[in-house]
Structures are given as C-alpha cells and as structure tokens.
C-alpha cells in the first residue's frame, strides 16, 4: 500500500508540530485531526528525542500527552543532561 495510513512520517510530523506548539493531545483528537490510529506508537518514537509526559497517567481516563522539552546530549560525554 503506497499511502500508509498507520504511523507515517507525515503523521509523526503533524503530531510533533502540534505538541511543539504547546498543545496536549489524546488518541481521540489525533484520530480526528490527523487520522492517526496508533498515537502511542508515534509517542514511543518521539520519546527518543523529546521528553513527553502522559499528564493523565494513573487515572482511569484517556491518555493525554504533552511535550515537555527536547532531550539534549552532551557530545563530549555522550550522556543526557
């Protein structure tokens, strides 16, 4: 299938742009706005570069993600700071 609806690079970029703008995002919103079926999969990939919190974690309601900041690396020591 040439038009991959699941976790495409375009969808990832849309989600990232939305979160970088300071918005929070739920699965329902991601489906309605960006046709994203698996938001958690996109969040998993983005967490390799960004700190993203689920602000509803532990509650029995839908996950709501918020981007906190980009992860910075110390190039000399190859560690996070």
C-alpha positions as CSV (number, residue, x, y, z in Angstrom):
1,X,0.0,0.0,0.0
2,X,1.7,3.2,-1.1
3,X,-0.4,5.5,1.1
4,X,0.3,4.1,4.5
5,X,-2.3,5.3,7.0
6,X,-0.5,3.8,10.0
7,X,2.3,5.8,11.7
8,X,3.5,7.5,8.6
9,X,6.3,10.1,8.7
10,X,3.8,12.8,7.7
11,X,1.5,11.9,10.7
12,X,4.5,11.9,13.0
13,X,5.4,15.4,11.8
14,X,1.9,16.6,12.3
15,X,1.7,15.3,15.8
16,X,5.2,16.7,16.6
17,X,4.3,20.2,15.3
18,X,1.0,20.1,17.3
19,X,2.8,19.2,20.5
20,X,5.7,21.7,19.9
21,X,3.0,24.4,19.6
22,X,2.2,23.7,23.3
23,X,-0.9,21.7,22.8
24,X,-1.8,18.5,24.5
25,X,-3.1,15.5,22.5
26,X,-5.3,12.5,23.1
27,X,-5.8,9.5,20.9
28,X,-9.3,10.7,20.0
29,X,-8.0,14.1,19.0
30,X,-5.2,12.5,17.0
31,X,-7.6,10.3,15.1
32,X,-10.0,13.2,14.3
33,X,-7.3,15.7,13.4
34,X,-4.5,13.7,11.8
35,X,-6.1,10.3,11.0
36,X,-3.6,8.7,13.5
37,X,-4.7,5.2,14.6
38,X,-1.8,4.5,17.0
39,X,-0.8,7.7,18.8
40,X,1.1,5.6,21.4
41,X,3.4,4.3,18.7
42,X,4.2,7.8,17.5
43,X,4.8,9.0,21.0
44,X,7.1,6.0,21.6
45,X,9.2,7.1,18.6
46,X,9.2,10.8,19.6
47,X,10.3,10.0,23.1
48,X,13.7,9.0,21.7
49,X,14.2,12.8,21.1
50,X,11.7,14.6,23.3
51,X,10.5,14.4,26.8
52,X,6.8,13.7,26.6
53,X,4.6,13.2,29.6
54,X,1.2,11.5,29.8
55,X,-0.5,14.0,32.1
56,X,-3.4,11.6,32.8
57,X,-1.2,8.7,33.8
58,X,-2.6,6.6,36.6
59,X,-6.1,8.0,36.0
60,X,-8.7,5.8,34.5
61,X,-9.2,8.1,31.6
62,X,-7.7,8.6,28.2
63,X,-4.0,9.4,27.9
64,X,-3.2,13.0,27.2
65,X,0.3,13.7,26.0
66,X,2.3,16.9,26.5
67,X,5.7,17.6,25.1
68,X,8.0,19.0,27.8
69,X,11.3,19.6,26.0
70,X,13.8,18.2,23.6
71,X,16.4,15.8,25.0
72,X,19.8,17.4,25.0
73,X,23.0,15.3,24.7
74,X,26.5,16.2,26.0
75,X,28.5,15.4,22.8
76,X,31.8,15.1,24.8
77,X,30.5,12.5,27.3
78,X,27.6,11.0,25.2
79,X,25.2,11.4,28.1
80,X,22.0,13.2,28.8
81,X,22.0,16.4,30.8
